[in-house]
Amino acid sequence: MNSPTKNESPTSSPTSPANSPKWTYLTNHFHIIVSLSRKPHSRIRDLSDQVGITQRAVQRILAELVEDKVLKIRKEGRRNSYTINRKKRLKHSLESKHNIGELLDILS
């Protein structure tokens, strides 16, 4: 078994938010989408932990994704279920020929 490095705790994994690089190639918005594509019933707290941002930031991002018609939220008892509009085109002109589903398929 490998011992933890100086900056790594014994319980943290190499991909945990604590060990995340200062920047990544994808935005927090897309990290939320990826997380929801894997677990559509995720709680805000779970998304916050997975992405490494505050719960307040997750709430803001979810509201923006709903407003932009990327996500639909359906209440199921006390939990929410999220449906991703996989046909929604990417926003930037460099990527606008592609949709969210294509990117999710690559990352699956």
C-alpha positions, 0 to 999 in steps of 0.5 A: 500500500502506498503511503500518503504524500506530504499534501495528501491525507490517508483518506483522500483520493487523487480525484477528490476536490481537495486534490483538484488542480487549480483549474480544469478544462470543463466548467463547474456548470458542466461538472454539475451536468456530468454528475447529474448524468451519472446520478439524476437524484443527487442532492445539492450537498452531494453535488457540492461535494463532488464538484468541490464548490459550495452548496450556494454555488450549486443552487445558482448553477442549477437555476441557470441550467434550468433557465437555459433549458439544459435541465428539468427538475421533477419533484419525487417525494422529498427529492428532486430528479434532474433530466438533462436536455442532451440535444441542447447545443453548446453555447460558445461559437467554437463548439456550437456545432455540438450538443451536451449529449455528445460531450457526455457520451465522450466522458461516460 
